[in-house]
Amino acid sequence: MTGLPNILHITERSLWEEARARGSYEMSTRGRTLQEEGFIHCSTRDQLPRVAAFLYGSYDGPDELVVLVVDPARVGAPVKWEVPEPGAEEFPHIYGPIPVAAVVDVEPWTQP
């Protein structure tokens, strides 16, 4: 037990399946890669509904959405809690790819 809380990342199932085949996940957010953004956007469980609504509120893609449950102690890259703008809440950002072994669970996401 690391004591660090798990962090979450919402994505499309096909992107996760591609990552599993490669051994690491490298999408930052909807439509943007780690290389384009510089880090992978994540959230806490409490933040997830707002993040999902913002990114996928009108999602009608062919894939179901899934939530990757990530153990930050297994990532092997810096995990920083940062605010997107002054006065906003902190969000976890992963500054590198997420190894498949760092994903401890994959949960289906359904719009509330």
mmCIF file of the C-alpha atoms, coordinates in Angstrom:
data_MODEL
# 
_entry.id   MODEL 
# 
loop_
_atom_site.group_PDB 
_atom_site.id 
_atom_site.type_symbol 
_atom_site.label_atom_id 
_atom_site.label_alt_id 
_atom_site.label_comp_id 
_atom_site.label_asym_id 
_atom_site.label_entity_id 
_atom_site.label_seq_id 
_atom_site.pdbx_PDB_ins_code 
_atom_site.Cartn_x 
_atom_site.Cartn_y 
_atom_site.Cartn_z 
_atom_site.occupancy 
_atom_site.B_iso_or_equiv 
_atom_site.pdbx_formal_charge 
_atom_site.auth_seq_id 
_atom_site.auth_comp_id 
_atom_site.auth_asym_id 
_atom_site.auth_atom_id 
_atom_site.pdbx_PDB_model_num 
ATOM 1   C CA . MET A 1 1   ? 0.000   0.000  0.000   1.00 0.00 ? 1   MET A CA 1 
ATOM 2   C CA . THR A 1 2   ? 1.526   3.286  -1.122  1.00 0.00 ? 2   THR A CA 1 
ATOM 3   C CA . GLY A 1 3   ? -0.775  5.692  0.653   1.00 0.00 ? 3   GLY A CA 1 
ATOM 4   C CA . LEU A 1 4   ? -1.197  7.681  -2.565  1.00 0.00 ? 4   LEU A CA 1 
ATOM 5   C CA . PRO A 1 5   ? -4.802  7.844  -3.785  1.00 0.00 ? 5   PRO A CA 1 
ATOM 6   C CA . ASN A 1 6   ? -5.565  6.401  -7.194  1.00 0.00 ? 6   ASN A CA 1 
ATOM 7   C CA . ILE A 1 7   ? -6.242  8.927  -9.933  1.00 0.00 ? 7   ILE A CA 1 
ATOM 8   C CA . LEU A 1 8   ? -8.601  8.576  -12.878 1.00 0.00 ? 8   LEU A CA 1 
ATOM 9   C CA . HIS A 1 9   ? -8.532  9.166  -16.618 1.00 0.00 ? 9   HIS A CA 1 
ATOM 10  C CA . ILE A 1 10  ? -11.593 8.887  -18.878 1.00 0.00 ? 10  ILE A CA 1 
ATOM 11  C CA . THR A 1 11  ? -11.118 7.678  -22.437 1.00 0.00 ? 11  THR A CA 1 
ATOM 12  C CA . GLU A 1 12  ? -12.619 5.676  -25.273 1.00 0.00 ? 12  GLU A CA 1 
ATOM 13  C CA . ARG A 1 13  ? -12.376 1.900  -25.006 1.00 0.00 ? 13  ARG A CA 1 
ATOM 14  C CA . SER A 1 14  ? -10.621 1.526  -28.391 1.00 0.00 ? 14  SER A CA 1 
ATOM 15  C CA . LEU A 1 15  ? -7.837  3.904  -27.275 1.00 0.00 ? 15  LEU A CA 1 
ATOM 16  C CA . TRP A 1 16  ? -7.345  1.853  -24.105 1.00 0.00 ? 16  TRP A CA 1 
ATOM 17  C CA . GLU A 1 17  ? -7.295  -1.400 -26.102 1.00 0.00 ? 17  GLU A CA 1 
ATOM 18  C CA . GLU A 1 18  ? -4.621  0.066  -28.415 1.00 0.00 ? 18  GLU A CA 1 
ATOM 19  C CA . ALA A 1 19  ? -2.599  1.107  -25.353 1.00 0.00 ? 19  ALA A CA 1 
ATOM 20  C CA . ARG A 1 20  ? -2.856  -2.381 -23.869 1.00 0.00 ? 20  ARG A CA 1 
ATOM 21  C CA . ALA A 1 21  ? -1.414  -3.810 -27.080 1.00 0.00 ? 21  ALA A CA 1 
ATOM 22  C CA . ARG A 1 22  ? 1.466   -1.266 -27.024 1.00 0.00 ? 22  ARG A CA 1 
ATOM 23  C CA . GLY A 1 23  ? 2.112   -1.505 -23.287 1.00 0.00 ? 23  GLY A CA 1 
ATOM 24  C CA . SER A 1 24  ? 1.464   2.152  -22.472 1.00 0.00 ? 24  SER A CA 1 
ATOM 25  C CA . TYR A 1 25  ? -1.258  4.786  -22.751 1.00 0.00 ? 25  TYR A CA 1 
ATOM 26  C CA . GLU A 1 26  ? -0.306  8.116  -24.348 1.00 0.00 ? 26  GLU A CA 1 
ATOM 27  C CA . MET A 1 27  ? -3.477  10.180 -24.884 1.00 0.00 ? 27  MET A CA 1 
ATOM 28  C CA . SER A 1 28  ? -3.632  13.392 -22.879 1.00 0.00 ? 28  SER A CA 1 
ATOM 29  C CA . THR A 1 29  ? -7.275  14.236 -23.235 1.00 0.00 ? 29  THR A CA 1 
ATOM 30  C CA . ARG A 1 30  ? -9.986  13.864 -25.850 1.00 0.00 ? 30  ARG A CA 1 
ATOM 31  C CA . GLY A 1 31  ? -8.354  14.347 -29.244 1.00 0.00 ? 31  GLY A CA 1 
ATOM 32  C CA . ARG A 1 32  ? -4.904  15.322 -27.932 1.00 0.00 ? 32  ARG A CA 1 
ATOM 33  C CA . THR A 1 33  ? -1.865  13.162 -27.332 1.00 0.00 ? 33  THR A CA 1 
ATOM 34  C CA . LEU A 1 34  ? 0.708   13.293 -24.555 1.00 0.00 ? 34  LEU A CA 1 
ATOM 35  C CA . GLN A 1 35  ? 3.202   14.607 -27.107 1.00 0.00 ? 35  GLN A CA 1 
ATOM 36  C CA . GLU A 1 36  ? 0.868   17.464 -28.094 1.00 0.00 ? 36  GLU A CA 1 
ATOM 37  C CA . GLU A 1 37  ? -0.153  18.453 -24.546 1.00 0.00 ? 37  GLU A CA 1 
ATOM 38  C CA . GLY A 1 38  ? 2.978   17.606 -22.552 1.00 0.00 ? 38  GLY A CA 1 
ATOM 39  C CA . PHE A 1 39  ? 1.121   15.628 -19.878 1.00 0.00 ? 39  PHE A CA 1 
ATOM 40  C CA . ILE A 1 40  ? -1.906  13.371 -19.385 1.00 0.00 ? 40  ILE A CA 1 
ATOM 41  C CA . HIS A 1 41  ? -4.943  14.993 -17.784 1.00 0.00 ? 41  HIS A CA 1 
ATOM 42  C CA . CYS A 1 42  ? -6.389  13.059 -14.846 1.00 0.00 ? 42  CYS A CA 1 
ATOM 43  C CA . SER A 1 43  ? -8.884  13.679 -12.070 1.00 0.00 ? 43  SER A CA 1 
ATOM 44  C CA . THR A 1 44  ? -10.073 12.499 -8.692  1.00 0.00 ? 44  THR A CA 1 
ATOM 45  C CA . ARG A 1 45  ? -13.282 10.506 -8.330  1.00 0.00 ? 45  ARG A CA 1 
ATOM 46  C CA . ASP A 1 46  ? -15.100 13.665 -7.162  1.00 0.00 ? 46  ASP A CA 1 
ATOM 47  C CA . GLN A 1 47  ? -13.869 15.628 -10.202 1.00 0.00 ? 47  GLN A CA 1 
ATOM 48  C CA . LEU A 1 48  ? -14.657 12.896 -12.730 1.00 0.00 ? 48  LEU A CA 1 
ATOM 49  C CA . PRO A 1 49  ? -18.338 13.717 -13.427 1.00 0.00 ? 49  PRO A CA 1 
ATOM 50  C CA . ARG A 1 50  ? -17.480 17.357 -14.245 1.00 0.00 ? 50  ARG A CA 1 
ATOM 51  C CA . VAL A 1 51  ? -14.507 16.339 -16.388 1.00 0.00 ? 51  VAL A CA 1 
ATOM 52  C CA . ALA A 1 52  ? -16.585 13.747 -18.247 1.00 0.00 ? 52  ALA A CA 1 
ATOM 53  C CA . ALA A 1 53  ? -19.379 16.255 -18.870 1.00 0.00 ? 53  ALA A CA 1 
ATOM 54  C CA . PHE A 1 54  ? -16.867 18.829 -20.154 1.00 0.00 ? 54  PHE A CA 1 
ATOM 55  C CA . LEU A 1 55  ? -15.006 16.417 -22.449 1.00 0.00 ? 55  LEU A CA 1 
ATOM 56  C CA . TYR A 1 56  ? -17.713 13.967 -23.440 1.00 0.00 ? 56  TYR A CA 1 
ATOM 57  C CA . GLY A 1 57  ? -21.028 15.657 -22.621 1.00 0.00 ? 57  GLY A CA 1 
ATOM 58  C CA . SER A 1 58  ? -22.251 15.317 -26.187 1.00 0.00 ? 58  SER A CA 1 
ATOM 59  C CA . TYR A 1 59  ? -20.237 12.199 -26.984 1.00 0.00 ? 59  TYR A CA 1 
ATOM 60  C CA . ASP A 1 60  ? -21.830 10.025 -29.636 1.00 0.00 ? 60  ASP A CA 1 
ATOM 61  C CA . GLY A 1 61  ? -18.744 8.130  -30.730 1.00 0.00 ? 61  GLY A CA 1 
ATOM 62  C CA . PRO A 1 62  ? -18.672 4.478  -31.691 1.00 0.00 ? 62  PRO A CA 1 
ATOM 63  C CA . ASP A 1 63  ? -16.897 3.353  -28.500 1.00 0.00 ? 63  ASP A CA 1 
ATOM 64  C CA . GLU A 1 64  ? -18.080 3.150  -24.968 1.00 0.00 ? 64  GLU A CA 1 
ATOM 65  C CA . LEU A 1 65  ? -16.224 5.330  -22.494 1.00 0.00 ? 65  LEU A CA 1 
ATOM 66  C CA . VAL A 1 66  ? -14.084 3.777  -19.782 1.00 0.00 ? 66  VAL A CA 1 
ATOM 67  C CA . VAL A 1 67  ? -12.368 5.124  -16.695 1.00 0.00 ? 67  VAL A CA 1 
ATOM 68  C CA . LEU A 1 68  ? -8.766  4.086  -16.146 1.00 0.00 ? 68  LEU A CA 1 
ATOM 69  C CA . VAL A 1 69  ? -7.986  3.769  -12.439 1.00 0.00 ? 69  VAL A CA 1 
ATOM 70  C CA . VAL A 1 70  ? -4.297  4.601  -12.137 1.00 0.00 ? 70  VAL A CA 1 
ATOM 71  C CA . ASP A 1 71  ? -1.972  3.888  -9.211  1.00 0.00 ? 71  ASP A CA 1 
ATOM 72  C CA . PRO A 1 72  ? 0.373   6.906  -9.310  1.00 0.00 ? 72  PRO A CA 1 
ATOM 73  C CA . ALA A 1 73  ? 3.096   4.935  -7.497  1.00 0.00 ? 73  ALA A CA 1 
ATOM 74  C CA . ARG A 1 74  ? 3.299   2.596  -10.516 1.00 0.00 ? 74  ARG A CA 1 
ATOM 75  C CA . VAL A 1 75  ? 3.448   5.263  -13.213 1.00 0.00 ? 75  VAL A CA 1 
ATOM 76  C CA . GLY A 1 76  ? 7.200   5.871  -13.226 1.00 0.00 ? 76  GLY A CA 1 
ATOM 77  C CA . ALA A 1 77  ? 6.748   9.473  -14.423 1.00 0.00 ? 77  ALA A CA 1 
ATOM 78  C CA . PRO A 1 78  ? 6.161   12.650 -12.417 1.00 0.00 ? 78  PRO A CA 1 
ATOM 79  C CA . VAL A 1 79  ? 2.600   13.166 -11.176 1.00 0.00 ? 79  VAL A CA 1 
ATOM 80  C CA . LYS A 1 80  ? 1.929   16.818 -10.379 1.00 0.00 ? 80  LYS A CA 1 
ATOM 81  C CA . TRP A 1 81  ? -1.174  18.409 -8.865  1.00 0.00 ? 81  TRP A CA 1 
ATOM 82  C CA . GLU A 1 82  ? -1.707  21.675 -10.736 1.00 0.00 ? 82  GLU A CA 1 
ATOM 83  C CA . VAL A 1 83  ? -4.332  24.359 -11.213 1.00 0.00 ? 83  VAL A CA 1 
ATOM 84  C CA . PRO A 1 84  ? -5.371  25.189 -14.792 1.00 0.00 ? 84  PRO A CA 1 
ATOM 85  C CA . GLU A 1 85  ? -5.874  28.825 -13.815 1.00 0.00 ? 85  GLU A CA 1 
ATOM 86  C CA . PRO A 1 86  ? -5.474  30.897 -10.632 1.00 0.00 ? 86  PRO A CA 1 
ATOM 87  C CA . GLY A 1 87  ? -8.141  30.093 -8.066  1.00 0.00 ? 87  GLY A CA 1 
ATOM 88  C CA . ALA A 1 88  ? -9.208  26.843 -9.734  1.00 0.00 ? 88  ALA A CA 1 
ATOM 89  C CA . GLU A 1 89  ? -9.030  23.426 -8.079  1.00 0.00 ? 89  GLU A CA 1 
ATOM 90  C CA . GLU A 1 90  ? -5.969  21.226 -8.491  1.00 0.00 ? 90  GLU A CA 1 
ATOM 91  C CA . PHE A 1 91  ? -5.985  18.363 -10.962 1.00 0.00 ? 91  PHE A CA 1 
ATOM 92  C CA . PRO A 1 92  ? -3.450  15.527 -11.230 1.00 0.00 ? 92  PRO A CA 1 
ATOM 93  C CA . HIS A 1 93  ? -1.298  15.555 -14.366 1.00 0.00 ? 93  HIS A CA 1 
ATOM 94  C CA . ILE A 1 94  ? 1.012   12.723 -15.417 1.00 0.00 ? 94  ILE A CA 1 
ATOM 95  C CA . TYR A 1 95  ? 4.163   13.886 -17.200 1.00 0.00 ? 95  TYR A CA 1 
ATOM 96  C CA . GLY A 1 96  ? 4.799   10.749 -19.215 1.00 0.00 ? 96  GLY A CA 1 
ATOM 97  C CA . PRO A 1 97  ? 3.032   7.700  -20.614 1.00 0.00 ? 97  PRO A CA 1 
ATOM 98  C CA . ILE A 1 98  ? 0.947   5.510  -18.326 1.00 0.00 ? 98  ILE A CA 1 
ATOM 99  C CA . PRO A 1 99  ? 2.298   1.944  -18.280 1.00 0.00 ? 99  PRO A CA 1 
ATOM 100 C CA . VAL A 1 100 ? -0.471  -0.629 -18.626 1.00 0.00 ? 100 VAL A CA 1 
ATOM 101 C CA . ALA A 1 101 ? 0.694   -2.141 -15.317 1.00 0.00 ? 101 ALA A CA 1 
ATOM 102 C CA . ALA A 1 102 ? -0.141  1.161  -13.550 1.00 0.00 ? 102 ALA A CA 1 
ATOM 103 C CA . VAL A 1 103 ? -3.826  0.804  -14.484 1.00 0.00 ? 103 VAL A CA 1 
ATOM 104 C CA . VAL A 1 104 ? -5.266  -1.181 -11.599 1.00 0.00 ? 104 VAL A CA 1 
ATOM 105 C CA . ASP A 1 105 ? -8.866  -1.193 -12.842 1.00 0.00 ? 105 ASP A CA 1 
ATOM 106 C CA . VAL A 1 106 ? -10.947 -0.212 -15.862 1.00 0.00 ? 106 VAL A CA 1 
ATOM 107 C CA . GLU A 1 107 ? -14.513 0.870  -15.139 1.00 0.00 ? 107 GLU A CA 1 
ATOM 108 C CA . PRO A 1 108 ? -17.305 1.499  -17.626 1.00 0.00 ? 108 PRO A CA 1 
ATOM 109 C CA . TRP A 1 109 ? -18.533 5.105  -17.676 1.00 0.00 ? 109 TRP A CA 1 
ATOM 110 C CA . THR A 1 110 ? -22.154 5.984  -18.088 1.00 0.00 ? 110 THR A CA 1 
ATOM 111 C CA . GLN A 1 111 ? -23.348 9.553  -18.350 1.00 0.00 ? 111 GLN A CA 1 
ATOM 112 C CA . PRO A 1 112 ? -25.197 10.521 -15.157 1.00 0.00 ? 112 PRO A CA 1 
# 
